[in-house]
Amino acid sequence: MDEAMTEPLAVPITEAARLGGIGRSTIYAEISKGNLKIRKVGRRTIVAMEDLRAWLASKEESAA
């Protein structure tokens, strides 16, 4: 697979919100509640794609 086409392992919070189709305030609220895990790398705060997917999947299940 071409390196340019691979998905990132983690993204900044603003990108996580965009990818999830939700607002940044929702992301920050879920982080505050402990529902969405973040990681600090230096001064950057990132969300692992696997954590974002798991959180989104849990929202899908609770809506059903």
N, C-alpha and C positions, 0 to 999 in steps of 0.2 A: 504494500500500500504506500502511496506517495506521502511523504512526511507533511506536506502542506495540507493534506486532506484529513489528517488524523485529528481527533477531538482532543482538546486540552484536558489534562487531569483535574485542573481546578481553574476557577474563574473568580474575578473580583465580584463583590456583592452587586454592583450595578449590572454586570453581565448576567449574573445568576437570576436577577429579577427579570431582565429582558428575555432570557431563555425560557424562564418559567411562565412568562406572560403575566406577571404580577408586578405590583409596585414595590419600590424599595422599602417603604414603610412596613409593608407586610413581611418582607424578608427580615428587617430589623426586629419586628415584634416576635417573629418565630424564633429568632436567635435569642432574644431576651427570655422567652419562655423555656428555652432549652430544647426546643423541638427541631432546630436546624443547627448542625454543628459547623463551626468555623475553625479556621486555622490561621495562625499568625506566622508570617514568614518575613522577618525583618520588620519593616513598618507597614507591610501590606497585610490586609485581611482578605482571605480567600475562602471560597466554598468548593469543596471537592465535588466533582460531577456525580460521583456515586452517592454522596450524601444528599445532593440536590434531587437526584432521581428517587432515592428512598423516601425523602420527605414528600415529594410530589405524589408518589404512589400511596403513601399513607393518607393523603388528603383525598385521593380518589376513592380509597376504601371507606373512609368515614362518610363520604357523600352518598355512598350506595345504600 
